[in-house]
Amino acid sequence: MRILIVEDDKDLNAQLVEALTDAGYVVDKAYDGEEGHFLGDTEPYDAVILDIGLPLMDGISILENWRRDGRKMPVLLLTARDRWSEKVAGIDAGADDYVTKPFHVEEVLARIRALIRRSAGIASSEIEWGALRLDTKQSKVTVDGAVIKLTSHEFRLLSYLLHHQGKVISRTELVEHLYDQDFDRDSNTIEVFVGRLRKKLKLDIIETVRGMGYRIQAMNDAA
Ligand code: CA
C-alpha cells in the first residue's frame, strides 16, 4: 500500500512518514501544494493525507482538482482546530475523512487503515482467507494460527492482493503500489516476492494469470 503525505510542517511530515513506514506502508511526501497536487495527479496512491493550509496551492483546491480529474483515492484531510467551515468545505470537495490538529499519530493510522479497507469493500481490520488471517492493525499474518514472518515487501504484496480479491493485478500495478517513487522499479522482483510468499505461506492462495499478473480469488468464489 502506497501513501502520499502532503504537509508543509517538516516535523509533522517526518513524524507521519516514520509512523506510516513503521506500519508497513510505502510513503511519498510533498511539502507544498503544487508538488502534492502533481504527485496525486500522476502517481497511484492507496490513500492520501492532505493538509489544508499549504504554500502554493491549498488542500481544498488540490482535492477539488483531483476529484474533477477523476482521481478517486481516499483522502484524509488534516484540519486546524475550530475551523468547522474548513471541514465542511473539505468534505464537500471530496474528502473521505479528516483529523483535527493536534492529533495522535495512532488516530491517523487507524483512519488510514479504515479508508483503505472501505475503498476495498472490507469491513473488518482482519482479512480472512481460508486458514490465512491478515491483521491490518498489527501488520501480522497467520496461517492456522501460526505467525508467518514476512518482510515488509512480502507483507505489502500479500496485503495489496488481499485487498483486491478477485481481480487480476498486473506486475506494473504491484510495482506502483509497493515501492515509492525513488525505488529502482523492476517488475521481475515481483516474481521473486511472489515465489517467497508462496513458500512461506504454504498455501495455494496466489494464482498466476499467465501474461496478465496475479490474483487471489475472492473468498466467496474460492471453493
Ligand atoms: Ca500547513
Boltz pocket constraint, residues with backbone or C-beta under 6 A from the ligand:
constraints:
  - pocket:
      binder: B
      contacts: [[A, 7], [A, 8], [A, 9], [A, 51], [A, 52], [A, 53], [A, 54]]
      max_distance: 6.0
